[in-house]
């Protein structure tokens, strides 16, 4: 799997992970991502991409927003656009192979 695809996958995981009111993800969620990476990569690269995932997680979920607010609805729309864009990037990368 190429570096571009792996980074895109880390972005997708960070965007779709279920962040609760305390702005944290569970260890179970992290272990799922780690298991995915460890099936694809050696332990050194797994740690590298876990760090990339954590950076994206902080970037996309840096502030708590009330679930019923207008800002939350706008963020949800923006997230959907980002997900579509990332999926298009992955498809382009796969088509080049």
TIMARDREN-705612 format. One record per residue (C-alpha): x, y, z; residue in one letter. Coordinates in Angstrom, 1 decimal, decimal comma, padded with zeros to 4 digits. Layout:
[r [X; Y; Z]; a]
...
This chain:
[r [000,0; 000,0; 000,0]; x]
[r [001,4; 003,4; -001,0]; x]
[r [002,3; 006,1; 001,5]; x]
[r [-000,3; 008,4; -000,1]; x]
[r [-003,1; 005,8; 000,4]; x]
[r [-002,0; 005,1; 004,0]; x]
[r [-002,1; 008,8; 004,9]; x]
[r [-005,5; 009,2; 003,2]; x]
[r [-006,7; 006,2; 005,2]; x]
[r [-005,5; 007,8; 008,5]; x]
[r [-007,4; 011,0; 007,5]; x]
[r [-010,5; 008,9; 006,9]; x]
[r [-010,2; 007,1; 010,2]; x]
[r [-009,7; 010,4; 012,0]; x]
[r [-012,7; 011,9; 010,4]; x]
[r [-015,1; 009,1; 011,0]; x]
[r [-014,0; 008,0; 014,5]; x]
[r [-016,7; 008,5; 017,1]; x]
[r [-015,5; 011,4; 019,3]; x]
[r [-017,6; 011,8; 022,4]; x]
[r [-018,2; 014,8; 024,7]; x]
[r [-014,9; 014,4; 026,4]; x]
[r [-013,0; 014,6; 023,1]; x]
[r [-011,4; 011,2; 023,3]; x]
[r [-011,6; 008,0; 021,4]; x]
[r [-011,6; 004,6; 023,2]; x]
[r [-008,7; 002,3; 023,3]; x]
[r [-010,8; -000,2; 021,4]; x]
[r [-011,1; 002,2; 018,5]; x]
[r [-007,3; 002,8; 018,6]; x]
[r [-006,7; -000,9; 018,7]; x]
[r [-008,8; -001,5; 015,6]; x]
[r [-006,7; 001,1; 013,7]; x]
[r [-003,5; -000,4; 015,0]; x]
[r [-004,6; -003,9; 014,0]; x]
[r [-005,4; -002,7; 010,5]; x]
[r [-002,0; -001,1; 010,2]; x]
[r [-000,1; -004,0; 011,7]; x]
[r [-001,6; -006,3; 009,1]; x]
[r [-000,2; -004,1; 006,4]; x]
[r [003,1; -002,8; 007,9]; x]
[r [006,0; -003,6; 010,2]; x]
[r [005,9; -002,4; 013,8]; x]
[r [008,0; 000,7; 013,1]; x]
[r [005,7; 001,9; 010,3]; x]
[r [002,6; 001,0; 012,3]; x]
[r [003,8; 003,4; 015,0]; x]
[r [004,6; 006,1; 012,4]; x]
[r [001,1; 005,9; 011,0]; x]
[r [-000,5; 005,8; 014,4]; x]
[r [001,2; 009,1; 015,1]; x]
[r [-000,1; 010,5; 011,8]; x]
[r [-003,6; 009,3; 012,8]; x]
[r [-003,3; 011,1; 016,2]; x]
[r [-002,2; 014,3; 014,4]; x]
[r [-005,2; 014,2; 012,1]; x]
[r [-007,4; 013,4; 015,0]; x]
[r [-006,3; 016,5; 016,8]; x]
[r [-006,6; 018,6; 013,7]; x]
[r [-010,2; 017,5; 012,9]; x]
[r [-011,5; 017,2; 016,5]; x]
[r [-009,7; 020,0; 018,4]; x]
[r [-012,8; 021,6; 019,9]; x]
[r [-016,0; 020,3; 021,5]; x]
[r [-019,2; 021,4; 019,8]; x]
[r [-022,8; 020,9; 021,0]; x]
[r [-024,4; 018,2; 018,9]; x]
[r [-027,5; 020,3; 018,2]; x]
[r [-025,7; 023,5; 017,2]; x]
[r [-025,6; 025,1; 013,8]; x]
[r [-021,8; 024,9; 013,9]; x]
[r [-022,0; 021,2; 014,4]; x]
[r [-024,2; 020,8; 011,4]; x]
[r [-021,8; 022,9; 009,3]; x]
[r [-018,9; 020,7; 010,5]; x]
[r [-020,8; 017,6; 009,6]; x]
[r [-021,3; 018,9; 006,0]; x]
[r [-017,6; 019,9; 005,8]; x]
[r [-016,6; 016,4; 007,0]; x]
[r [-018,7; 014,8; 004,3]; x]
[r [-017,0; 016,9; 001,7]; x]
[r [-013,6; 016,0; 003,1]; x]
[r [-014,4; 012,3; 003,1]; x]
[r [-015,6; 012,5; -000,5]; x]
[r [-012,4; 014,3; -001,5]; x]
[r [-010,1; 011,8; 000,3]; x]
[r [-012,0; 008,9; -001,3]; x]
[r [-011,4; 010,5; -004,7]; x]
[r [-007,7; 010,9; -004,0]; x]
[r [-007,5; 007,2; -003,0]; x]
[r [-009,3; 006,2; -006,2]; x]
[r [-007,0; 008,3; -008,3]; x]
[r [-004,0; 006,7; -006,6]; x]
[r [-005,3; 003,2; -007,2]; x]
[r [-006,1; 004,0; -010,9]; x]
[r [-002,5; 005,1; -011,5]; x]
[r [-001,3; 001,6; -010,5]; x]
